[in-house]
Amino acid sequence: MTWHHQSIWSDLTNVPFCQGFLDAGGIKTRYLSSGTPDKPLLILIHGTGGHAEAYSRNLAAHGEHFWTFAIDLVGHGWSDKPDIAYEIEDYGTHLRNVIKALGREHAHVSGESLGGWVAAWLAIRHPEMVDRLVLNTSGGWTAHPNVMEQIKRLSREAVQDPNPERIRARLEFLMCDKSMVNDDLVETRRAIYAQPGFAEAMERILCLQEMDIRRRNMITDAESQSIKAPTLVLWTSHDPTATPEEGKKISEKIPGAHYVVMNECGHWPQFEDPETFNRIHLDFLLGA
């Protein structure tokens, strides 16, 4: 039997990439990047409590065609964690400032979960800044109390006692195939969650799991219908936050949106089945 250690470094083998920090409107913002500045800009955005490594299996394929940046949103990962409201406008302003800090006026924007919500906000409020939009198991349209409570519980347990078992439980929530949560991914997130003050930051981040705050940030039908950017709504068969039928309803609210379901995936299809995700994602972004 061949033994193979799963690692984020294995994902990035032979990938020309860099890690760095940029100043996005005064927020020190960490990123992983592939591709070169002569290509169109692509921003990849993780979900609640996540970080740039959510896209470790996508940097190689996308760097061939785009100047690709997977960022740590404000309050997340290794980016700054200021005492702000952490509502969608705060994240959207951060995203705007990231694009500006990279010297661009517009970009393709692809977001998973919270990242999709933020990407949609930018497409609605600043349509001139979004070339193509991908909503990957996106937040912003649904509000299920049981899901919100589970996210709060698992996240709080993971930051209050960031041991490998609790971190693994939080990551397994994202996956259809729980074996995808390898030791390296657990340690990557454990180091982030063990930062001094991260438990306090998580409490602020979790505000969107409170129904009153969530509802005032949710995307209305009128806002959905106002989206001008070509849009891909990508859902999965086993997403823990919303059903494929709910994903389809989201796509039907956005003029001309494409809708695709990936099978045998949970909330991180870009990580669970990168080959299929990269193909679907690139075909859309390249206008195929």
C-alpha positions as CSV (number, residue, x, y, z in Angstrom):
1,M,0.0,0.0,0.0
2,T,1.4,3.4,-1.0
3,W,1.3,6.0,1.8
4,H,0.7,9.6,0.7
5,H,0.7,12.5,3.1
6,Q,-1.9,15.2,2.2
7,S,-0.5,18.7,2.6
8,I,-1.2,22.2,1.4
9,W,2.5,22.2,0.3
10,S,1.7,19.2,-1.8
11,D,-1.1,21.2,-3.4
12,L,1.4,23.9,-4.3
13,T,4.1,21.7,-5.6
14,N,5.5,23.1,-8.8
15,V,3.1,26.1,-8.5
16,P,4.8,29.5,-9.0
17,F,3.0,31.4,-6.2
18,C,3.8,33.9,-3.4
19,Q,2.5,34.8,0.0
20,G,2.5,38.5,1.0
21,F,0.7,41.4,2.7
22,L,-0.8,44.5,1.2
23,D,-2.3,47.6,2.6
24,A,-6.0,47.7,1.7
25,G,-7.3,51.0,3.1
26,G,-5.2,50.7,6.2
27,I,-6.0,47.0,6.7
28,K,-2.9,44.8,6.5
29,T,-4.2,42.0,4.3
30,R,-2.6,38.7,3.7
31,Y,-2.8,36.9,0.4
32,L,-1.6,33.9,-1.7
33,S,-1.0,34.8,-5.3
34,S,-0.3,33.1,-8.6
35,G,-0.1,34.3,-12.1
36,T,1.4,37.6,-13.4
37,P,0.2,41.2,-13.5
38,D,-0.1,41.1,-17.3
39,K,-3.2,39.0,-16.9
40,P,-6.7,40.0,-15.8
41,L,-7.2,40.2,-12.0
42,L,-9.1,37.4,-10.2
43,I,-9.9,37.7,-6.5
44,L,-10.9,34.5,-4.6
45,I,-12.7,34.9,-1.2
46,H,-13.1,32.3,1.5
47,G,-16.1,31.9,3.9
48,T,-16.8,32.6,7.6
49,G,-13.8,31.9,9.8
50,G,-11.8,30.8,6.7
51,H,-8.5,31.9,5.1
52,A,-6.7,31.9,1.8
53,E,-5.7,28.2,1.9
54,A,-9.3,27.4,1.0
55,Y,-8.0,27.9,-2.6
56,S,-4.6,26.1,-2.3
57,R,-5.8,23.5,-4.9
58,N,-6.9,26.2,-7.4
59,L,-3.9,28.6,-7.6
60,A,-2.0,26.6,-10.2
61,A,-4.9,26.3,-12.8
62,H,-6.0,29.8,-12.3
63,G,-2.6,31.4,-12.3
64,E,-2.2,30.2,-15.9
65,H,-4.9,32.6,-17.0
66,F,-5.3,35.2,-14.3
67,W,-3.3,37.3,-11.8
68,T,-4.9,35.4,-9.0
69,F,-5.2,36.5,-5.4
70,A,-6.8,34.4,-2.6
71,I,-7.1,36.8,0.3
72,D,-7.7,36.7,4.0
73,L,-10.7,38.9,4.6
74,V,-10.5,41.6,7.3
75,G,-10.8,39.9,10.7
76,H,-9.7,36.5,9.2
77,G,-6.6,34.5,8.8
78,W,-3.5,36.6,9.2
79,S,-5.1,39.9,8.1
80,D,-5.7,42.7,10.6
81,K,-8.6,42.3,13.0
82,P,-9.9,45.8,13.8
83,D,-12.9,46.4,16.1
84,I,-15.5,47.0,13.4
85,A,-19.0,45.8,12.9
86,Y,-18.1,42.9,10.4
87,E,-21.3,43.4,8.4
88,I,-21.3,42.9,4.7
89,E,-20.5,46.5,3.9
90,D,-17.4,46.3,6.0
91,Y,-16.2,43.3,4.0
92,G,-17.2,44.8,0.7
93,T,-15.3,48.0,1.5
94,H,-12.2,45.8,2.3
95,L,-12.6,44.0,-1.0
96,R,-12.8,47.3,-2.9
97,N,-9.7,48.5,-1.2
98,V,-7.8,45.2,-2.1
99,I,-8.6,45.8,-5.8
100,K,-7.5,49.4,-5.6
101,A,-4.3,48.4,-3.7
102,L,-3.4,46.1,-6.6
103,G,-3.7,49.1,-8.9
104,R,-6.8,47.9,-10.7
105,E,-10.2,49.4,-11.3
106,H,-12.0,46.1,-11.7
107,A,-11.6,42.3,-11.3
108,H,-13.2,38.9,-11.7
109,V,-14.5,38.0,-8.2
110,S,-15.3,34.5,-7.0
111,G,-16.5,33.9,-3.4
112,E,-17.4,30.9,-1.3
113,S,-20.1,31.2,1.4
114,L,-19.4,34.6,3.1
115,G,-17.0,35.3,0.2
116,G,-19.9,35.0,-2.3
117,W,-22.0,37.3,-0.2
118,V,-19.2,39.9,-0.2
119,A,-18.6,39.5,-4.0
120,A,-22.3,39.9,-4.7
121,W,-22.4,43.1,-2.6
122,L,-19.6,44.6,-4.7
123,A,-21.4,43.6,-7.9
124,I,-24.6,45.3,-6.7
125,R,-23.0,48.5,-5.2
126,H,-20.1,48.9,-7.5
127,P,-21.0,47.1,-10.8
128,E,-18.1,48.8,-12.6
129,M,-15.6,46.9,-10.4
130,V,-16.8,43.3,-11.2
131,D,-16.1,41.7,-14.6
132,R,-17.5,38.2,-13.9
133,L,-19.0,37.0,-10.7
134,V,-18.9,33.5,-9.1
135,L,-21.2,32.6,-6.2
136,N,-19.9,29.3,-4.8
137,T,-22.3,27.9,-2.2
138,S,-22.9,31.5,-1.4
139,G,-24.4,33.2,1.7
140,G,-26.6,36.2,1.5
141,W,-29.9,34.7,0.4
142,T,-30.7,32.1,3.0
143,A,-31.1,32.2,6.8
144,H,-31.6,28.8,8.4
145,P,-31.5,29.0,12.3
146,N,-30.2,25.4,12.7
147,V,-27.3,26.1,10.3
148,M,-26.5,29.4,12.0
149,E,-26.4,27.8,15.4
150,Q,-24.2,25.0,14.2
151,I,-21.7,27.5,12.7
152,K,-21.7,29.5,15.9
153,R,-21.2,26.4,18.1
154,L,-18.4,24.8,16.1
155,S,-16.6,28.1,15.6
156,R,-16.7,29.1,19.2
157,E,-15.5,25.7,20.4
158,A,-12.7,25.8,17.9
159,V,-11.4,29.3,19.0
160,Q,-12.0,28.9,22.7
161,D,-10.0,25.7,22.8
162,P,-8.0,25.4,19.5
163,N,-7.0,21.8,19.8
164,P,-6.8,19.6,16.7
165,E,-10.0,17.7,17.5
166,R,-12.1,20.9,17.7
167,I,-10.5,22.4,14.6
168,R,-11.1,19.2,12.7
169,A,-14.8,19.2,13.7
170,R,-15.1,22.8,12.3
171,L,-13.4,21.8,9.1
172,E,-15.4,18.6,8.7
173,F,-18.6,20.7,8.7
174,L,-17.4,22.0,5.3
175,M,-16.8,18.6,3.6
176,C,-19.0,15.9,2.1
177,D,-16.0,13.5,2.3
178,K,-14.7,14.1,5.9
179,S,-11.4,12.4,5.0
180,M,-10.5,15.6,3.0
181,V,-9.7,17.3,6.3
182,N,-6.0,16.4,6.4
183,D,-3.6,17.1,9.3
184,D,-1.9,19.9,7.5
185,L,-5.2,21.8,6.9
186,V,-6.1,21.3,10.6
187,E,-2.7,22.7,11.7
188,T,-3.0,25.6,9.3
189,R,-6.3,26.6,10.8
190,R,-5.3,25.8,14.4
191,A,-2.3,28.2,14.1
192,I,-4.7,31.0,12.9
193,Y,-7.3,30.3,15.6
194,A,-4.7,30.2,18.3
195,Q,-3.6,33.8,17.6
196,P,-3.9,36.1,20.7
197,G,-7.3,37.8,20.5
198,F,-8.7,35.6,17.8
199,A,-11.6,34.4,20.1
200,E,-12.7,38.0,20.4
201,A,-12.4,38.5,16.7
202,M,-14.5,35.4,16.0
203,E,-17.3,36.8,18.2
204,R,-17.4,39.8,16.0
205,I,-17.2,37.7,12.8
206,L,-20.2,35.6,14.0
207,C,-22.5,38.6,14.1
208,L,-24.0,37.5,10.7
209,Q,-25.2,34.3,12.3
210,E,-27.5,36.4,14.5
211,M,-30.9,36.5,12.7
212,D,-31.6,40.3,13.1
213,I,-28.2,41.3,11.8
214,R,-28.2,38.7,9.1
215,R,-31.6,39.8,7.8
216,R,-30.6,43.4,7.4
217,N,-27.6,42.3,5.4
218,M,-29.4,39.8,3.1
219,I,-29.6,40.4,-0.6
220,T,-33.1,41.4,-1.8
221,D,-34.8,40.3,-4.9
222,A,-34.4,43.8,-6.4
223,E,-30.7,43.8,-5.6
224,S,-30.3,40.3,-7.2
225,Q,-32.1,41.5,-10.3
226,S,-29.8,44.5,-10.5
227,I,-26.6,42.4,-10.9
228,K,-25.1,43.2,-14.3
229,A,-22.0,41.1,-14.3
230,P,-22.1,37.7,-16.0
231,T,-22.7,35.3,-13.0
232,L,-22.1,31.7,-12.2
233,V,-24.0,30.2,-9.3
234,L,-22.2,27.0,-8.3
235,W,-23.8,24.7,-5.8
236,T,-23.2,21.2,-4.5
237,S,-25.2,18.1,-3.8
238,H,-24.2,18.0,-0.1
239,D,-23.9,21.7,0.9
240,P,-24.6,21.9,4.6
241,T,-26.0,25.5,4.4
242,A,-28.6,25.3,1.7
243,T,-30.1,22.8,-0.8
244,P,-29.3,22.7,-4.5
245,E,-33.0,23.8,-5.0
246,E,-32.2,26.9,-3.0
247,G,-29.1,27.5,-5.0
248,K,-31.1,27.3,-8.2
249,K,-33.6,29.8,-6.9
250,I,-30.7,32.2,-6.2
251,S,-29.6,31.8,-9.8
252,E,-33.1,32.5,-11.1
253,K,-33.1,35.9,-9.4
254,I,-30.0,37.0,-11.2
255,P,-30.5,38.0,-14.9
256,G,-28.8,35.5,-17.2
257,A,-27.0,33.6,-14.4
258,H,-25.5,30.1,-15.1
259,Y,-26.3,27.4,-12.6
260,V,-24.2,24.3,-12.0
261,V,-24.3,21.6,-9.3
262,M,-21.2,19.6,-8.3
263,N,-21.9,16.2,-7.0
264,E,-20.4,14.5,-3.9
265,C,-19.1,17.9,-2.5
266,G,-20.0,19.9,0.5
267,H,-19.3,23.6,1.2
268,W,-15.7,23.6,-0.3
269,P,-16.1,22.1,-3.8
270,Q,-13.0,24.0,-4.9
271,F,-11.0,21.9,-2.4
272,E,-12.9,18.6,-2.4
273,D,-13.0,18.2,-6.2
274,P,-10.5,20.8,-7.6
275,E,-10.3,19.2,-11.0
276,T,-14.0,19.5,-11.7
277,F,-14.2,22.9,-10.0
278,N,-11.2,24.3,-11.9
279,R,-12.7,23.2,-15.2
280,I,-16.2,24.7,-14.6
281,H,-14.8,27.8,-13.0
282,L,-12.3,28.5,-15.8
283,D,-14.7,27.8,-18.6
284,F,-17.0,30.4,-17.1
285,L,-14.3,33.0,-16.3
286,L,-12.8,32.6,-19.8
287,G,-16.2,33.0,-21.4
288,A,-16.2,29.5,-22.9
